[in-house]
Amino acid sequence: MPERFLLQILRNLVTHGILHSARGVDGGYTLDRPANQISILQVIEAVDGPLAAGVPDSQRFPEHSQAKLREALDRVTCLARQQLDQIKISCLLEKANSL
């Protein structure tokens, strides 16, 4: 991974209150909050932006079909957001430590 790309990801995580950065010899990055208060959704959205369903506009489908597809994808996105918000970083750390 290019260093520039990694630094941009780290900056985004700092901006969104997930990481804290410190300069200097003993500097680096640490979690800004306890791991059990940071969800996977927060990390994803800090790096990639809001999780939202994208529906391409298509002239092939009638408008009412496009509206139904948008509604269905919005429901799926809402459920995915809820599930990802329930998974905390601490859960992933616990599993990694037990390997």
N, C-alpha and C positions, 0 to 999 in steps of 0.2 A: 504494500500500500504506500503510495507516495506520501512523504512527510507533510506536504502542504495540505493534502486531503485530510489526513489524520488531525492536523492542527485545527482545521475548520470544524471538524466534528467535535473536538474537545471544546472549542470556543462556543459552539451551539449549546453543548451540555452545560457550560458555565453560565451562559446567558439565561438559560431556562431553569437555573437553580438546582441542577442535578449534581454538578461538580463544583468544587472550589479550587481555584488555582493560586499557587504561591510561587513567587519568583525567588531566585537565589540558589545558593549551593544546596540547601536543604529543601528547595522548592519542589513542586510537582502538582499533581492533581489528587484530590481526595473527594469522597462523597460530601456534598453540602448538607445532607440530611441523613438520618438513619436509613439503612437499606430497606427496612420494613415500611418506610413512608414513600418510597419511589417505585412507581409502577412501570411495567414494560411499556405501557401506552405512553407514559410521559417521555421515556427515552426515545421511542420511535418518533413521536411527534416533535421532539427537540431536534432530531437529526433530519427527518424527512418532511416535516410540516404536518398539518392536520390530516388525520386519517379520514378520508372521504371517498365515497364511491364515485368513480368517474364513468359517465355514460356517454359514449360517443354519439354525436348527432348523426342520424342516418335518415336519408330520404326513402330508404327501402321499407321502413315500417311506418304504419299509420301513427299519428300523433298520440292517440289513446294507448297504443301498445308501448310507445316510448315512455309515456307517463307511468304506466304500470311497471315497466322495467325499472325506471328510476325509483319508484316507491319500494319495490322489492329489494333493490340494492341498498337503498337507504336503511331498510330494516336490518339487512345483513350487516351493514357497516355499524349500525348502532349496537347490535349484539356483539360484534367483534370488539368494539371499543369497550363495552362493559366487561367482557372476558379479559382483555388485555389489562384493563385497569385493576382487576382483582389480583393479577399476578405481580408480586413484589420482587424486587431484586434480591431480597433476603432469601426467598424461596429458591432461587437459582443458586445462590451461594451455598446454601445448606446442602443441596444435591451435589454440587461440585466438590465440596469438602468430604463427602461420604464416599467418593469413588476411590 
